[in-house]
Amino acid sequence: MLDQTEFAPLIPHAGRMCLLDGVAVWDDTTIHAVSDSHALADHPLRGADGRLHAVHLAEYGAQAMAVHGALRDRAQGSTAVKPGRLVSLRDVQLAVEYVDAGGGRLDVHAECLFADDAGAQYAFRVEQGGRLLASGRAAVIHPQEPSHD
């Protein structure tokens, strides 16, 4: 298991917005990350009513995508943080309205459907105690630095 200290420097998410606690397993196309951050009373996405809406599970999926891409890049010799912009969420299905803070850890799964230097598309799902909470597809672009020729 990789803990957060091993992948946090590789992604643009910082501080409390780094929502994933660890990576249970990953390979060239998939990642299984875990998190208990949804149970924190001071979760950065928690609403004024004290609850975490299930729509925020898409951010967990997006962060799993970022970690997976960074681990793939590192395996190929690159350790540079690659900024990304989430540009699309599709087919998002929410099985609950709010995340149960006392329901146990979140299992965040993502599968790379396509990736190149310009961006990536992934399918993601978030489970808690074996129960599917959210799923969908997401696309991210990697903005290119302007050239100063």
Beta strands, then each sheet from edge to edge (+ up, - down):
strand 1: 2-3
strand 2: 22-26
strand 3: 30-35
strand 4: 85-94
strand 5: 106-116
strand 6: 119-128
strand 7: 131-141
sheet 1: 1+ 2- 3+ 5- 6+ 7- 4+
end
